[in-house]
Each structure stands twice: as structure tokens, then as C-alpha cells.
Amino acid sequence: MDTEGSELTEHIAQIENEINWKATERRAPYGDNTRKRKIREAIDILGDKNLMNRRFEEGMDSDNFAYCLSKTSKMETAE
């Protein structure tokens, strides 16, 4: 398994465990626009303070949050 991709793959490789996909939850509703859903999920995740192994440099999460918000507002005006 290539563990260079994400914290999740590193974690799975270290503990030799599998993800219980039935216990996962969707952070944004299904919709016709996949890109819009992914951006909403990213905004929700960035706003969540209770995340394990979150590694952000100081100020990086607020930059990402502002970027996601700008993309969402542009998509809503385009509809």
C-alpha cells in the first residue's frame, strides 16, 4: 500500500486495520454537482475542531477556508 498519499493510509498501514465504511457519515448531502459537494465537505471539515492528527501550519486552515468559501459563492452565482 502506498502510504505517501495521506494520513489515513499511513494510519491503516501502521495498525493493519480496515475502515468500517458502514460507520462513516456524509458531511454534505448528495447532489448533482459533485464539485460543489466536495467543497462543502471541505468547508465543514475545516470548521471542525475535533479532528485527529490535524497538521496545519499556523494560518493555513484559514486560507483554505477562505478559498473554499470564495469557490462556493462563485458556483452559487453561476447557477
C-alpha positions as CSV (number, residue, x, y, z in Angstrom):
1,M,0.0,0.0,0.0
2,D,1.3,3.4,-0.9
3,T,1.3,5.3,2.4
4,E,2.7,8.6,1.0
5,G,-0.8,9.8,0.0
6,S,-2.5,10.7,3.2
7,E,-2.6,10.4,7.0
8,L,-5.4,7.8,6.6
9,T,-3.3,5.4,4.5
10,E,-0.4,5.8,6.9
11,H,-2.7,5.0,9.9
12,I,-4.1,1.9,8.2
13,A,-0.7,0.6,7.3
14,Q,0.6,1.1,10.8
15,I,-2.2,-0.6,12.7
16,E,-3.1,-3.1,9.9
17,N,-6.7,-2.3,10.2
18,E,-9.6,-1.6,7.8
19,I,-12.1,1.2,7.6
20,N,-15.6,0.4,8.7
21,W,-17.4,2.1,5.8
22,K,-20.8,1.5,7.4
23,A,-19.9,3.6,10.4
24,T,-18.8,6.6,8.3
25,E,-21.0,9.7,7.7
26,R,-21.6,12.0,4.8
27,R,-20.7,15.6,5.7
28,A,-22.7,17.1,2.8
29,P,-25.8,15.9,1.0
30,Y,-25.7,14.1,-2.3
31,G,-26.3,16.4,-5.2
32,D,-26.0,16.7,-9.0
33,N,-22.9,18.9,-8.6
34,T,-20.0,16.7,-7.2
35,R,-17.6,19.6,-7.1
36,K,-19.9,21.7,-5.0
37,R,-20.5,18.8,-2.6
38,K,-16.7,18.3,-2.2
39,I,-16.2,22.0,-1.5
40,R,-19.0,22.0,1.1
41,E,-17.4,18.9,2.8
42,A,-14.0,20.6,2.8
43,I,-15.5,23.7,4.5
44,D,-17.3,21.6,7.0
45,I,-14.0,19.7,7.8
46,L,-12.0,22.9,8.1
47,G,-14.5,24.2,10.6
48,D,-14.4,21.1,12.7
49,K,-12.1,21.5,15.7
50,N,-12.2,17.9,16.9
51,L,-10.0,16.1,14.3
52,M,-7.3,13.6,14.9
53,N,-3.8,14.2,13.6
54,R,-4.6,17.5,12.0
55,R,-1.4,19.0,10.8
56,F,-1.7,22.6,9.7
57,E,0.8,25.3,9.8
58,E,-0.3,28.5,11.6
59,G,-2.8,30.4,9.4
60,M,-3.0,27.7,6.7
61,D,-6.5,26.5,7.6
62,S,-8.0,30.0,7.5
63,D,-6.5,30.5,4.0
64,N,-8.1,27.2,2.9
65,F,-11.4,28.1,4.4
66,A,-11.4,31.5,2.6
67,Y,-10.6,29.8,-0.7
68,C,-13.4,27.3,-0.3
69,L,-15.9,30.0,0.6
70,S,-14.9,32.0,-2.5
71,K,-15.4,29.0,-4.7
72,T,-18.8,28.2,-3.2
73,S,-20.1,31.8,-3.7
74,K,-18.9,31.8,-7.3
75,M,-20.7,28.5,-8.0
76,E,-23.9,29.7,-6.4
77,T,-23.9,32.9,-8.5
78,A,-23.3,30.8,-11.7
79,E,-26.5,28.7,-11.1
